[in-house]
């Protein structure tokens, strides 16, 4: 209710959209960062003419399987990004605005502004208190994203009460310090002209993002306006009637939209016309700039160019041992040349994560054509920007840092999974193997964190070929992000390593000679070579199969037949992984791994300290084999359901 | 090297410490937020006279099991908090300063400033780019923490290169917007007097935290000074010799401290004297303010008052069904009265999380005696502030939000575990049971996240008695934080529910009648009552035992005998939990739970949608029993090791 005047101005007069095609690529992007106010968004979508929404949908607000859930979900038409967790939407919007600026620089030609639109955000105090929005705000100011316009609903109320209780900073001064253009509309309840004026002024500032603070009254019109009592609770029957009367509606009626209101809000004709004109321009563009237009259309359709996988490097056991972060560099450099949609960067760790595309520029205000994003030490905003680029729809975005610091970014990575984005989180230094930096930097629980989260892939390649497979997997997935967990330390190019095998999630890397194995050793990433070492040590005593297991999720999509061909029933499985042991009970009868935090020191010594060596694994394999001579080996792949 | 002049000024002239007792409660707190610069901290500890550190320790820098790991760890003397993950230290420092202000307000009496010290922070650009520090900075400004003094080492260099690449905001203006007192020392390489002057000016500002930007040259004195090449890499031999020569040292010598340098830095005598004077004052204080002094000393010694557990409420099955967040409220309100060290709050969710101590004030600038912290919508800073209070040593701090938003705070919660803090993370709305707010707010992977992390407890109580047990456990643990996962929805007070049982992590809530059970149903929190429902439904067909399982970690500390008495060998275990299924393979032969994200709707409908009902559990129990008639039931508690 408090934001209704801002919404009225933006949605009836300025927002470029075609309600009949909510996917039109050159639409303005609108992000409701304070997603809890989504009744407003659903109403606007309905009123502006999005036919997917009916009055019945509005009536099913927050009901199971409705189109109008408690917070906006991007699976529904007209909802650009899923919001609700505070600070995410405004940070996604930075990604959307980066996307716009980059595509405009790459595709627009004189007379052909094929990408040319604004990104608008509504947000409240909550979004601006979250650290992620500070990171994103600083980055947006640095990048001078002139087409990003934020409306800050300054209503002085949070769930707890007055913002005075905890939030008394000078918000506009802060944004000015970030390099934003700032304005204040003091009477957001009535000053519709002032809002429009500020919006137009913001549109004219091309070298800075804009924030317009609009002072409003929460629940404007209600008897309880201006208090936290209208933040989350429905109005009483009497109060509702009172509000309707005040604004000139019949209090006896509900869910009725008068014709004149419909007329003011309906954007169907205007939107149809706007897109038609744009399509016309695009057709001419396709004549004059054939290759660019073909690429543009390919990217809009989310198709990949033929043969893109062929550029990936192949490795043989004769190739030098290198860290998988290095193999990853070879992959991403190769892919970036054939996939212009690949765009991203690291959180100030280029010399460590190796994700910089050295043949492209930095994306900066004066070089928006660059594809390398310098995120700064801002992991959370980085991930939200990645999500914003993914939401834009013409990108395969990536962000990169040490695996342990995905913990700083989890709020955004989780939303990537929930939103079903194709996004790559390239996480290096993925274990105690980072060595000297010590336990504050060593991921323990992170591998299992990703595995226990729905709709996201954990890919932990053991060597170069598996790293290539990880990129193939991640990019093939249209609706699921992937976390690539990569080693700091060198790992050998393994005998038996297979791209096709890795694409299945797990495969027999090296089999036992002479029939059924006595034991199966399995692990992922840098620990697979320890399985190979242990097999070698055991060659005179046990028949050992080594299974490389880069991805649980992919393996779980294979047939039971395949899975039982890998983990043969009746054979004990011993796992080794430099991460939490808890969780491995799903696949292994016994496990080596971490049950404590790590330690600072040269990585070989750290591995030894925690028993993660080929020697120890060989010893433990014997123990497991002996143990399962006394008791049946349970089949972990067959359960009651 | 760049920060040496600041360190020289602070550590030789201002920092109040007693190197012979690094735990002296009234010492100044020093936090090296840019923990990667820890060679400086270790040198200062050694030079100032901390006898725990020898030259050999300095030589073992970043070596396994040394006292000088790659980043500061709070287990070592003189290291207040573990730093390295950027932004944490400066945010912990806000907690330390809150602690100081609160204790001073609570304990100091005219003539007896028993708590009266500063909290100093060194930080770099990285810390100030992280969102957590923005949250903490805004909060500190709001609270007017006058005794917090931050030195910002403005060296223009990050790992990637010039800060110009990604960080061009006006930092001091931003802090001014937060309400801080800001100063700039322009030549931090030489202007020692300027640094001292700024420090003294900052000390005199009592109503605002201070930030002093000191412009320095990274690697000052090195041939590579002012470049990213000196950020992480050691200097070359030649360059090292050159540096030593420049500063008047013998380039042939290493790890030699000239006598005059020792004299300047050694604080042993001054520190001894300072503490002795303070002890004298404390003795007099104990005479004049006997009760306060007794409480003060008890808190310093981290002892709990006798009988503190007795105040906790007890529940019987006749008591009304209430949400465990409500039972939690009864517990924390009771405990807060007998434990003045209990201090905390929520991230703007008091009306939802129920952690407000209504008999105490808000902690605000004008009421530092209050114990209720209004964190604002700042989950990450909240958790770091909780860690800071825990590090202070006289608090049992808590922070509170929805369980799903622990994902915003994980960077800090993880450090709480690593640091071994007694801290409570009271996380409500812990599953799809929150209903209408929908999947963006529903925790799926969070329970398993905590379980797979070392040195932290997940406590998910099923009802009131188990909630009381959760508080007992969390507060008894001196060196391990706890996450309390609490329901939004009402749960019955269960027949058989037991505080003692819950303290063991898992126990038989309701046993099968007439001998060995056919099946064991287990779960945690709000799903335990579904087990009870299923048992009821199966009463004519199967002998069912119900095991309530609030904490894996506690259960794992019990004897094998106890564990096998709970999960009887040979009986299939079926688990149900409204969280990730992956992970439950450790204890259950088959599981019901979540494999996707949740949904928005009334919670009963959402539970039904995902098959989490007593009916479905009863059906599945039959399937499990039938399945295990065909194949042996593996003993999950006995493994090869």
Interface residues (C-beta under 8 A of the other chain):
Chain A: X35 X62 X63 X64 X65 X66 X69 X70 X71 X73 X82 X83 X84 X85 X86 X87 X125 X126 X129 X130 X131 X132 X133 X134 X135 X138 X139 X141 X142 X158 X159 X160 X165 X166 X167 X168 X169 X170 X171 X173 X174 X176 X177 X178 X179 X228 X346 X348 X349 X350 X351 X352 X362 X374 X375 X376 X377 X378 X379 X380 X381 X404 X405 X407 X408 X410 X411 X414 X415 X417 X418 X436 X437 X438 X439 X440 X441 X444 X445 X448 X449 X451 X452 X453 X454 X455 X552 X572 X574 X580 X582 X583 X585 X586 X589 X590 X594 X595 X596 X597 X599 X600 X601 X602 X605 X606 X609 X620 X623 X624 X626 X627 X628 X631 X632 X634 X635 X636 X638 X639 X640 X641
Chain B: X35 X62 X63 X64 X65 X66 X69 X70 X71 X73 X82 X83 X84 X85 X86 X87 X125 X126 X127 X129 X130 X131 X132 X133 X134 X135 X138 X139 X141 X142 X158 X159 X160 X165 X166 X167 X168 X169 X170 X171 X173 X174 X176 X177 X178 X179 X228 X346 X348 X349 X350 X351 X352 X362 X374 X375 X376 X377 X378 X379 X380 X381 X404 X405 X407 X408 X410 X411 X414 X415 X417 X418 X436 X437 X438 X439 X440 X441 X444 X445 X448 X449 X451 X452 X453 X454 X455 X552 X572 X574 X580 X582 X583 X585 X586 X589 X590 X594 X595 X596 X597 X599 X600 X601 X602 X605 X606 X609 X620 X623 X624 X626 X627 X628 X631 X632 X634 X635 X636 X638 X639 X640 X641
